[in-house]
Amino acid sequence: MAPQGSLASVTSENTKLISLPPPVALIIGGTSGIGAIIIRTLLLRTTAPRIYFVGRNRTAAEAIIAEAAKTNPAAKVVFFQYDVYVLANLGRIAADFVQEELQVEGINSEQDIKLNILVNSTGTFNPSTTPTVDNLQPELVSRHYSRILSINLLLPYLQHASTTPLGARVLTIQAAGQENPKNDLTSAINLRDITPRPGFVTCAFHATALQSLMMEELAIRYPEIGFLHLNPGVVFTGIFRELPWWMRMLATLAKPLMWLISTGETEVGERLVRLASDEEHRTGAWLVMPDGKEKDWRKTGWKGIKGEEWEKKRAEWRAKVWVDFKETAGSAEGVQLRDW
Ligand SMILES: NC(=O)c1ccc[n+]([C@@H]2O[C@H](COP(=O)([O-])OP(=O)(O)OC[C@H]3O[C@@H](n4cnc5c(N)ncnc54)[C@H](OP(=O)(O)O)[C@@H]3O)[C@@H](O)[C@H]2O)c1
């Protein structure tokens, strides 16, 4: 797959989005960082978008809404304040989304509701290993279970949008290319029976593998939708804010070095919005950088496993991860999975 080309050409393509019907986007993890960058770019590039976003920080959300009122007064921008560490909240987010869309002129029933872009971008570095209310590792919830649950609950609206000019896409912002499944996925995938509980770094790399496998599986099951697992590279965001003070200090000291390899906000925003709207990524599973370059273990293999053996192994893993999601999220209190 060809990379996107220069920032100027990507921006120029994005300016054409202005002629499309108003897109509908839901950004889970939109109060800061990459999610907030996507919101700002959509506001800049599209006509009267309806953008719903989720996070815990109401003050940050209000600042985004105030900015939106200036940059795109015709946009509808609504904040849903929820903590995704609680899996039942994903049902509340989906219900709020439906309720808001039913208030839009011309939308008379759930059949009319369309969701063009679903972004999952939660996951700060949270060093806590204290289990969530659902007895799961926090990092696995924000980086895997809540993300797949959002797709499960919003699937009909994505399907309705798949025939529109913009289509329907899911962007999971994480770390394609850095998959490292714990224990080769031979033990419990939700890691809750491992003692001591694995730390957030292990969980993050494990979740990265789970996301890549799920994007592949979902694209097979729902070929009308695009499923993108994105590795944003180094972007200066609020990602370190939940680390202990000494780790934040080390991160601050490393900033000048990181600066050299980082990508600026404007570039990240334009490139991600391009991936969320171009024809090439309209359907299928993609494991990519924001410039469209692949970081795809399906093609490179994993730990020397390649060819047929690698295809077989991934198929086995995908089946296990699918079942684990249904069992783990399906048994969480207050969660009503859609049948899929
Ligand atoms: N930045 C990078 O260089 C980089 C590199 C590779 C991968 N990534 C990945 O990209 C994703 C986004 O990172 P970022 O850099 O944009 O981080 P960020 O600035 O910390 O943004 C994370 C967003 O997720 C929300 N969030 C976190 N935990 C939540 C929870 N429990 N419930 C609801 N919302 C929650 C935060 O909102 P509230 O605080 O309002 O809850 C915020 O809006 C992460 O998965 C990260 O691992 C980032």
The ligand as an ORCA input file, in Angstrom:
! r2SCAN-3c Opt
* xyz 0 1
  N       1.121     10.016     22.162
  C       1.923      9.121     21.616
  O       3.098      9.392     21.287
  C       1.428      7.736     21.381
  C       2.292      6.826     20.762
  C       1.843      5.516     20.512
  C       0.573      5.152     20.906
  N      -0.244      6.064     21.528
  C      -1.579      5.598     21.924
  O      -2.590      6.486     21.502
  C      -3.702      6.449     22.415
  C      -4.055      7.874     22.798
  O      -2.968      8.453     23.471
  P      -2.763     10.025     23.632
  O      -1.315     10.252     23.453
  O      -3.743     10.773     22.834
  O      -3.100     10.156     25.202
  P      -3.862     11.269     26.030
  O      -3.468     12.649     25.623
  O      -3.652     10.891     27.443
  O      -5.404     11.062     25.651
  C      -6.094      9.936     26.116
  C      -7.593     10.209     26.067
  O      -8.244      9.069     26.630
  C      -9.149      9.493     27.643
  N      -9.208      8.469     28.680
  C      -8.179      7.821     29.269
  N      -8.641      6.956     30.187
  C     -10.007      7.059     30.162
  C     -11.055      6.445     30.883
  N     -10.806      5.538     31.818
  N     -12.325      6.785     30.589
  C     -12.601      7.714     29.635
  N     -11.640      8.346     28.921
  C     -10.368      8.022     29.201
  C      -8.576     10.792     28.171
  O      -9.620     11.574     28.695
  P      -9.870     11.948     30.240
  O      -8.557     12.225     30.866
  O     -10.795     13.123     30.115
  O     -10.560     10.773     30.808
  C      -8.039     11.404     26.872
  O      -9.087     12.067     26.203
  C      -3.244      5.572     23.591
  O      -3.770      4.288     23.443
  C      -1.743      5.543     23.438
  O      -1.145      4.395     23.970
  C       0.148      7.331     21.762
*
